[in-house]
């Protein structure tokens, strides 16, 4: 697989689906996303450690605790996102990346470009969300 991908390369419907170039493009996109999340996570940890002092004012303490709680929830979401990114990278390695887990059909390149961790085609995702709503309403 090519180590250098053209910077202006964008996957196209005109080329074979999930060819070497497309796989390299999505691998790079996923790895860059993961690196960004890890960098933000380190900044959050550093920020939380810096703010580890006791504030004398009750309102300031409450505000600080709310901020810490929000940052920790954000970090938890990021941790879950990293596991989804890792799963997508494994799918690239095993050859299943880009194909709907439900139907086996290709997921559109536009969807993958917007959400590179997608595991369902738009149609399958919509069916999944409809089923969730039905079960939630019961």
Backbone torsions as a table, in degrees:
resi	resn	phi	psi	omega
1	UNK	NA	142.1	-176.6
2	UNK	-67.5	132.7	178.7
3	UNK	-78.9	-26.9	-177.2
4	UNK	-110.5	122.6	178.7
5	UNK	-109.6	134.6	179.2
6	UNK	-55.1	133.5	-175.2
7	UNK	-63.6	-31.6	-177.1
8	UNK	-96.7	11.7	-179.7
9	UNK	-68.8	134.0	174.5
10	UNK	-132.8	127.6	179.6
11	UNK	-55.7	143.4	-176.8
12	UNK	-128.0	147.9	176.6
13	UNK	-66.7	-15.9	-176.1
14	UNK	-79.8	-10.6	-179.4
15	UNK	-108.1	163.7	179.6
16	UNK	-58.3	137.3	-177.3
17	UNK	-65.1	132.6	179.0
18	UNK	54.6	44.0	173.0
19	UNK	-74.1	177.8	-175.5
20	UNK	-56.9	-40.9	-179.3
21	UNK	-66.1	-43.1	179.7
22	UNK	-65.4	-42.5	179.0
23	UNK	-61.9	-41.8	178.4
24	UNK	-64.2	-39.5	178.9
25	UNK	-60.7	-50.0	-177.6
26	UNK	-70.4	-34.7	176.1
27	UNK	-60.9	-47.4	-179.6
28	UNK	-62.7	-41.9	179.7
29	UNK	-61.7	-45.0	179.7
30	UNK	-66.0	-44.0	-179.3
31	UNK	-65.5	-39.1	177.5
32	UNK	-65.0	-40.7	178.6
33	UNK	-62.3	-44.6	179.6
34	UNK	-63.0	-43.4	178.4
35	UNK	-60.5	-42.0	178.6
36	UNK	-61.5	-44.0	-179.5
37	UNK	-64.1	-43.5	-179.8
38	UNK	-64.5	-39.0	178.3
39	UNK	-64.3	-45.1	178.3
40	UNK	-62.6	-36.8	-179.8
41	UNK	-64.6	-42.2	178.0
42	UNK	-63.9	-38.3	177.5
43	UNK	-64.5	-39.5	178.9
44	UNK	-63.4	-45.9	179.4
45	UNK	-59.8	-45.9	179.3
46	UNK	-61.3	-43.0	-180.0
47	UNK	-63.3	-43.6	179.2
48	UNK	-64.6	-37.8	178.9
49	UNK	-68.4	-37.5	179.4
50	UNK	-66.1	-31.9	-177.0
51	UNK	-92.6	21.4	-175.2
52	UNK	-84.3	31.3	178.0
53	UNK	-107.3	157.2	-177.3
54	UNK	-87.6	128.4	178.3
55	UNK	-94.8	133.8	-176.7
56	UNK	-70.8	-31.9	-177.0
57	UNK	-83.0	130.7	-178.2
58	UNK	-60.2	-42.8	-179.7
59	UNK	-64.2	-41.4	178.3
60	UNK	-64.3	-41.0	178.6
61	UNK	-63.3	-43.7	-179.8
62	UNK	-62.7	-43.6	179.0
63	UNK	-63.3	-43.1	179.1
64	UNK	-63.3	-41.7	178.9
65	UNK	-64.9	-39.4	177.4
66	UNK	-62.4	-44.1	178.6
67	UNK	-61.5	-44.3	179.7
68	UNK	-62.7	-42.3	-179.9
69	UNK	-62.4	-43.6	178.4
70	UNK	-62.8	-44.2	179.1
71	UNK	-62.8	-39.8	179.6
72	UNK	-68.3	-37.9	176.1
73	UNK	-64.6	-40.6	178.0
74	UNK	-62.5	-43.4	178.1
75	UNK	-62.6	-37.6	178.5
76	UNK	-64.5	-42.4	176.7
77	UNK	-62.5	-40.2	178.9
78	UNK	-64.8	-38.1	178.3
79	UNK	-61.8	-43.4	178.4
80	UNK	-65.5	-37.5	178.9
81	UNK	-65.3	-39.6	178.0
82	UNK	-61.7	-38.7	178.6
83	UNK	-66.2	-34.4	176.2
84	UNK	-69.3	-37.3	176.6
85	UNK	-64.4	-44.7	178.0
86	UNK	-60.4	-39.5	178.3
87	UNK	-64.7	-39.3	178.0
88	UNK	-65.0	-40.6	177.9
89	UNK	-63.3	-37.8	176.5
90	UNK	-64.7	-38.0	178.2
91	UNK	-65.6	-34.7	175.2
92	UNK	-62.2	-44.3	-179.3
93	UNK	-64.9	-37.4	-176.0
94	UNK	-92.6	0.1	175.1
95	UNK	87.2	5.5	-178.7
96	UNK	-98.7	-2.5	-178.0
97	UNK	-63.8	137.3	175.2
98	UNK	92.8	-3.6	-179.9
99	UNK	-112.4	138.3	-178.3
100	UNK	-63.0	129.9	178.9
101	UNK	-66.3	-26.1	-176.7
102	UNK	-86.9	-44.0	-174.0
103	UNK	-107.0	-21.7	-175.4
104	UNK	82.8	-3.1	179.5
105	UNK	-77.7	156.0	176.1
106	UNK	-62.2	140.7	172.6
107	UNK	-86.1	139.1	-175.8
108	UNK	-60.2	145.3	179.0
109	UNK	-62.1	-35.6	178.5
110	UNK	-62.7	-40.8	179.0
111	UNK	-66.0	-45.4	-179.7
112	UNK	-64.8	-35.7	179.4
113	UNK	-66.8	-38.6	179.6
114	UNK	-76.9	-34.7	-177.0
115	UNK	-139.8	80.4	-173.8
116	UNK	-64.8	-8.1	177.5
117	UNK	-96.1	3.6	-177.2
118	UNK	-58.0	137.9	177.9
119	UNK	-117.0	-7.2	-178.8
120	UNK	-125.9	146.2	172.4
121	UNK	-66.4	166.4	-179.9
122	UNK	-59.0	-43.6	-178.5
123	UNK	-62.3	-46.5	180.0
124	UNK	-65.3	-37.7	178.3
125	UNK	-63.8	-42.4	178.6
126	UNK	-63.3	-41.8	177.2
127	UNK	-61.9	-43.4	179.6
128	UNK	-59.8	-45.3	-179.2
129	UNK	-68.0	-36.0	176.9
130	UNK	-63.5	-44.3	178.2
131	UNK	-60.9	-42.1	178.5
132	UNK	-60.4	-43.4	179.8
133	UNK	-63.8	-42.6	-179.9
134	UNK	-61.7	-47.0	-179.6
135	UNK	-67.4	-34.1	-179.8
136	UNK	-69.9	-34.3	-178.5
137	UNK	-76.2	-19.1	-177.9
138	UNK	-75.0	NA	NA
